[in-house]
Amino acid sequence: MNKKAVALFSGGLDSMLAIRLMLEQGIEIHALHFYFIFNQAAEDEYEKNILKFTKPLGVTVKIIDGTEELLEMVKHPQHAVGRNMNPCIDCRIFTFKKAKEYMNEIGASFIITGEVLGERPLSQRRDAIRLIDRESRLEGLVVRPLSAKLLEPTMPEKEGVVDREKLMDISGRRRVQQISLAKKFGIDDYQNPAGGCLLTDKGFSNRLRDFLKYNTGSDTGGLEILKIGRHFRISDRLKFIVGRDGKENEKLLNLSREGDFVFDVLDIPSAVGIARGKANEEDIGVMASILARYSDSNGASVKVSYKIPPDQEWNSILADPAGKSLLESLRI
């Protein structure tokens, strides 16, 4: 067994600390990160963010897009899911199997992760850890430096490749020990732990359920838009998305597709709306009233304009701002 390991790198503080603890023992680290569209960060910002946190550690990182595989796990979970749509155990088994493939590819001997016993209720329980290791065929080959002293010794520890006495005994959700260790290592720039998987979020999960109900194919390209705006189900064939601020308005326009309707109030400050699907005259009136609600109309009727790109001609309709009951009946 050699001193070369694959580190599952989430980008968070725990995985940064796990890598540093191994680097302190002279372990050669090759980081592996999984991009899922269900993470908070936008796709175009992703690689830059991950490189920002691996560069100070002095390790290389390979990024794998696992969105399609995770979407299948969401549709057909094999193990328990969380409170919303998060198949945490299935996802963990998938990433471990990929890590094992990468380990064999580069001639590494074991895997390390930043997992902390009891930190996450679904995938970081003692029984779940054993299940994940077993199903990914990595029993004895996964070192968890932050909680190692609370777990059974792994093969690298037994063979002296990793010094168990220099590992930690952290458990639970409090992060006092991690923050103290970060100060010791001079790590002061790391991601907020709250910015994790959107599948754990109730609102996003509701949008995803709606997406899967009305999109039977594997249209992963339509998932990015679920992260932004207010979403309304106008009919079985039509959805309407309204930006919350200028930044989201810009993102919506960038994510619009051929055939989408674009709605705007050109005369006063307003949200931008994107309608995806087939719309009739009545639908257009409903969407115009929703957009009027999210404009600076002060409750008055406004002229809402709409078009289907690349057509540059705007059509207009006079609309009263939608009432709260209508919004709530259509909101996803």
C-alpha positions as CSV (number, residue, x, y, z in Angstrom):
1,M,0.0,0.0,0.0
2,N,1.5,3.3,-1.1
3,K,1.1,6.9,0.2
4,K,-1.1,8.1,-2.6
5,A,-4.8,8.8,-2.1
6,V,-7.9,10.2,-3.8
7,A,-9.6,12.9,-1.8
8,L,-13.3,13.4,-2.3
9,F,-13.4,17.2,-2.3
10,S,-16.7,19.0,-1.7
11,G,-15.1,22.4,-1.6
12,G,-16.2,22.9,2.1
13,L,-14.1,23.3,5.2
14,D,-14.3,19.6,6.3
15,S,-12.8,18.3,3.1
16,M,-10.1,21.0,3.1
17,L,-9.1,20.0,6.7
18,A,-9.1,16.3,5.8
19,I,-6.7,17.0,2.9
20,R,-4.5,19.1,5.1
21,L,-4.3,16.4,7.8
22,M,-3.2,13.9,5.2
23,L,-0.7,16.3,3.6
24,E,0.8,16.7,7.1
25,Q,1.6,13.0,7.0
26,G,3.2,13.1,3.6
27,I,0.3,11.6,1.7
28,E,0.2,12.5,-2.0
29,I,-3.3,13.8,-2.7
30,H,-5.4,13.8,-5.9
31,A,-8.6,15.6,-5.3
32,L,-11.9,14.6,-7.0
33,H,-14.9,16.8,-7.1
34,F,-18.4,16.1,-8.4
35,Y,-20.4,18.8,-10.1
36,F,-24.1,18.4,-9.8
37,I,-26.5,21.0,-11.2
38,F,-28.4,20.6,-7.9
39,N,-25.6,22.5,-6.1
40,Q,-26.1,26.1,-5.2
41,A,-23.4,27.6,-7.4
42,A,-24.2,28.3,-11.1
43,E,-22.5,26.1,-13.6
44,D,-20.4,29.0,-15.1
45,E,-19.0,29.8,-11.7
46,Y,-18.3,26.3,-10.6
47,E,-14.8,25.4,-11.8
48,K,-13.5,28.8,-10.7
49,N,-14.9,28.3,-7.2
50,I,-13.4,24.8,-6.8
51,L,-10.0,25.8,-8.0
52,K,-10.1,28.8,-5.6
53,F,-10.2,26.3,-2.7
54,T,-7.8,23.6,-4.0
55,K,-5.1,26.0,-5.1
56,P,-4.0,27.0,-1.5
57,L,-3.8,23.3,-0.6
58,G,-1.4,22.7,-3.5
59,V,-3.3,19.8,-4.9
60,T,-4.7,19.1,-8.3
61,V,-8.5,18.4,-8.8
62,K,-10.5,16.5,-11.3
63,I,-14.1,17.6,-11.8
64,I,-16.7,15.1,-12.8
65,D,-20.3,16.1,-13.9
66,G,-22.6,13.6,-12.3
67,T,-25.9,15.4,-12.9
68,E,-27.5,12.8,-15.2
69,E,-26.7,10.0,-12.8
70,L,-28.0,11.9,-9.8
71,L,-31.2,12.7,-11.7
72,E,-31.8,9.0,-12.2
73,M,-31.2,8.5,-8.4
74,V,-33.8,11.1,-7.7
75,K,-36.3,9.4,-10.0
76,H,-35.5,5.9,-8.7
77,P,-33.8,5.9,-5.3
78,Q,-32.5,2.6,-4.0
79,H,-32.0,3.7,-0.4
80,A,-33.7,6.0,2.0
81,V,-34.1,9.6,0.9
82,G,-34.1,12.8,3.1
83,R,-37.0,15.0,4.0
84,N,-37.2,16.4,0.5
85,M,-35.7,14.8,-2.7
86,N,-32.2,14.2,-1.6
87,P,-31.0,10.6,-2.2
88,C,-27.9,11.1,0.0
89,I,-26.9,7.5,0.4
90,D,-27.3,6.6,-3.3
91,C,-25.4,9.7,-4.2
92,R,-22.6,8.9,-1.8
93,I,-22.3,5.3,-3.2
94,F,-22.1,6.7,-6.7
95,T,-19.3,9.1,-5.8
96,F,-17.4,6.4,-3.9
97,K,-17.6,4.1,-6.9
98,K,-16.3,6.8,-9.2
99,A,-13.5,7.6,-6.7
100,K,-12.6,3.9,-6.7
101,E,-12.3,3.9,-10.5
102,Y,-10.1,7.0,-10.3
103,M,-8.0,5.4,-7.5
104,N,-7.3,2.4,-9.7
105,E,-6.7,4.6,-12.7
106,I,-3.9,6.7,-11.0
107,G,-2.5,3.9,-8.9
108,A,-3.6,5.3,-5.5
109,S,-4.1,3.0,-2.5
110,F,-7.0,4.5,-0.6
111,I,-9.6,7.3,-0.4
112,I,-10.1,10.1,2.1
113,T,-13.2,12.2,2.8
114,G,-14.1,15.1,5.0
115,E,-17.0,13.3,6.5
116,V,-17.8,13.8,10.2
117,L,-19.6,11.2,12.1
118,G,-23.2,12.3,12.9
119,E,-22.8,15.6,11.1
120,R,-25.4,14.7,8.4
121,P,-28.4,12.7,9.6
122,L,-28.8,10.5,6.5
123,S,-25.4,9.6,5.1
124,Q,-23.0,10.1,8.0
125,R,-24.5,7.8,10.6
126,R,-22.3,4.9,11.6
127,D,-24.6,2.3,9.9
128,A,-24.8,4.4,6.8
129,I,-21.1,4.8,6.6
130,R,-20.7,1.0,6.7
131,L,-23.4,0.5,4.1
132,I,-21.8,3.0,1.7
133,D,-18.3,1.5,2.1
134,R,-19.7,-2.0,1.5
135,E,-21.8,-1.2,-1.5
136,S,-19.0,0.8,-3.2
137,R,-16.6,-2.1,-2.4
138,L,-14.2,0.1,-0.5
139,E,-14.4,-1.5,3.0
140,G,-11.3,-0.6,4.9
141,L,-10.0,1.8,2.2
142,V,-11.8,5.0,3.2
143,V,-10.0,7.2,5.7
144,R,-12.1,9.8,7.4
145,P,-9.4,11.9,9.1
146,L,-11.8,14.2,11.1
147,S,-13.6,11.2,12.8
148,A,-11.1,8.4,12.4
149,K,-10.6,7.8,16.1
150,L,-14.3,7.1,16.5
151,L,-14.4,4.6,13.7
152,E,-12.8,1.2,13.0
153,P,-9.1,1.4,11.9
154,T,-8.8,1.3,8.1
155,M,-6.1,-0.6,6.1
156,P,-3.9,2.5,5.7
157,E,-3.9,3.0,9.4
158,K,-3.3,-0.7,10.2
159,E,-0.4,-0.8,7.8
160,G,1.2,2.4,9.1
161,V,0.7,4.4,5.9
162,V,-1.4,6.8,7.9
163,D,-0.7,7.5,11.6
164,R,-4.0,7.1,13.4
165,E,-2.7,9.0,16.4
166,K,-2.5,12.2,14.4
167,L,-6.1,11.9,13.2
168,M,-9.2,13.5,14.9
169,D,-12.2,12.4,16.9
170,I,-14.8,15.0,15.8
171,S,-18.5,14.1,15.8
172,G,-21.8,15.9,15.6
173,R,-22.9,19.1,13.9
174,R,-21.1,21.7,16.0
175,R,-18.1,23.0,14.1
176,V,-16.0,24.4,17.0
177,Q,-13.2,21.9,16.5
178,Q,-13.1,22.4,12.7
179,I,-12.9,26.1,13.1
180,S,-10.1,25.8,15.6
181,L,-8.2,23.4,13.3
182,A,-8.7,25.8,10.4
183,K,-7.1,28.6,12.4
184,K,-4.1,26.3,13.2
185,F,-3.6,25.6,9.5
186,G,-4.2,29.2,8.5
187,I,-7.3,28.4,6.5
188,D,-9.6,31.5,6.6
189,D,-11.4,31.3,3.3
190,Y,-13.9,28.5,2.9
191,Q,-17.5,28.0,1.8
192,N,-20.4,28.4,4.1
193,P,-21.7,24.9,5.1
194,A,-25.3,26.1,4.5
195,G,-24.7,26.4,0.7
196,G,-25.1,22.7,-0.1
197,C,-27.3,20.5,-2.1
198,L,-30.6,22.1,-3.3
199,L,-32.3,18.7,-3.2
200,T,-32.6,19.2,0.6
201,D,-34.5,22.5,0.0
202,K,-38.3,22.2,0.1
203,G,-39.0,24.9,-2.5
204,F,-36.4,23.6,-5.0
205,S,-37.7,20.0,-4.5
206,N,-41.2,21.2,-5.3
207,R,-39.9,22.8,-8.5
208,L,-38.0,19.6,-9.4
209,R,-41.1,17.4,-8.8
210,D,-43.0,19.7,-11.2
211,F,-40.2,19.5,-13.7
212,L,-40.1,15.7,-13.6
213,K,-43.9,15.5,-13.9
214,Y,-44.0,17.6,-17.1
215,N,-40.6,16.6,-18.6
216,T,-40.4,12.9,-19.2
217,G,-37.1,12.9,-20.9
218,S,-33.6,13.5,-19.5
219,D,-33.6,17.3,-20.1
220,T,-30.8,18.3,-17.7
221,G,-30.4,21.5,-19.6
222,G,-33.7,22.7,-18.2
223,L,-32.6,22.2,-14.6
224,E,-30.5,25.3,-14.2
225,I,-33.5,27.6,-14.4
226,L,-35.0,25.9,-11.4
227,K,-32.5,27.6,-9.2
228,I,-33.7,31.2,-9.8
229,G,-36.9,33.2,-9.8
230,R,-40.5,32.6,-8.8
231,H,-42.1,29.7,-10.6
232,F,-45.8,29.4,-11.6
233,R,-47.6,26.4,-13.2
234,I,-50.0,28.1,-15.6
235,S,-51.3,24.9,-17.2
236,D,-50.1,21.4,-17.9
237,R,-48.4,22.7,-21.0
238,L,-47.0,26.0,-19.6
239,K,-44.8,27.3,-16.9
240,F,-44.0,31.0,-16.0
241,I,-40.8,32.1,-14.2
242,V,-40.4,35.6,-12.8
243,G,-37.1,37.1,-11.7
244,R,-36.7,38.5,-8.2
245,D,-34.1,41.2,-9.0
246,G,-31.9,42.6,-11.7
247,K,-29.4,39.8,-11.5
248,E,-32.1,37.1,-11.8
249,N,-33.7,39.0,-14.7
250,E,-30.4,38.8,-16.6
251,K,-30.0,35.1,-15.8
252,L,-33.5,34.3,-17.0
253,L,-32.9,36.1,-20.3
254,N,-29.6,34.2,-20.7
255,L,-31.4,30.9,-20.0
256,S,-34.3,31.5,-22.3
257,R,-34.7,29.2,-25.3
258,E,-36.0,29.4,-28.7
259,G,-39.8,29.4,-28.4
260,D,-39.9,30.9,-24.9
261,F,-42.0,34.0,-24.3
262,V,-40.3,37.0,-22.7
263,F,-42.5,39.3,-20.6
264,D,-41.5,42.8,-19.4
265,V,-43.0,46.1,-18.4
266,L,-41.1,48.5,-20.5
267,D,-42.3,51.8,-19.1
268,I,-41.6,51.3,-15.3
269,P,-39.1,49.1,-13.2
270,S,-40.3,45.5,-13.3
271,A,-39.3,41.9,-13.0
272,V,-38.7,40.0,-16.2
273,G,-40.8,36.8,-16.9
274,I,-40.0,33.8,-19.1
275,A,-42.8,31.5,-20.2
276,R,-41.9,28.1,-21.4
277,G,-44.5,26.0,-23.2
278,K,-47.6,26.6,-25.2
279,A,-49.7,29.7,-24.3
280,N,-53.1,30.9,-25.5
281,E,-54.6,34.3,-25.1
282,E,-56.0,33.6,-21.7
283,D,-52.7,32.3,-20.5
284,I,-51.0,35.5,-21.7
285,G,-53.4,37.6,-19.7
286,V,-52.7,35.6,-16.6
287,M,-49.0,35.9,-17.0
288,A,-49.2,39.6,-17.7
289,S,-51.1,40.1,-14.5
290,I,-48.5,38.1,-12.5
291,L,-45.7,40.3,-14.0
292,A,-47.7,43.4,-13.2
293,R,-47.8,42.3,-9.6
294,Y,-44.0,42.3,-9.6
295,S,-43.6,45.8,-11.1
296,D,-43.6,49.3,-9.6
297,S,-47.2,49.8,-10.6
298,N,-48.4,50.6,-7.1
299,G,-51.5,48.5,-7.8
300,A,-52.5,50.3,-11.0
301,S,-53.0,48.7,-14.3
302,V,-49.9,48.6,-16.5
303,K,-49.0,47.8,-20.1
304,V,-47.2,44.5,-20.1
305,S,-45.1,43.7,-23.2
306,Y,-44.2,40.3,-24.5
307,K,-42.5,38.6,-27.5
308,I,-41.1,35.3,-28.6
309,P,-37.4,35.7,-29.5
310,P,-35.8,36.1,-31.9
311,D,-38.8,38.2,-33.0
312,Q,-38.0,41.7,-32.0
313,E,-41.5,43.0,-32.2
314,W,-43.2,43.5,-28.8
315,N,-46.9,42.9,-28.3
316,S,-48.7,44.6,-25.4
317,I,-51.6,43.9,-23.1
318,L,-53.1,46.0,-20.3
319,A,-53.1,44.0,-17.1
320,D,-54.2,44.5,-13.5
321,P,-51.7,43.2,-10.9
322,A,-52.6,39.6,-9.8
323,G,-54.1,39.1,-6.4
324,K,-52.5,37.0,-3.7
325,S,-55.0,34.2,-4.1
326,L,-54.2,33.8,-7.8
327,L,-50.4,33.8,-7.1
328,E,-50.7,31.2,-4.4
329,S,-52.9,28.9,-6.5
330,L,-50.4,28.9,-9.3
331,R,-47.1,29.1,-7.4
332,I,-44.9,25.9,-7.6
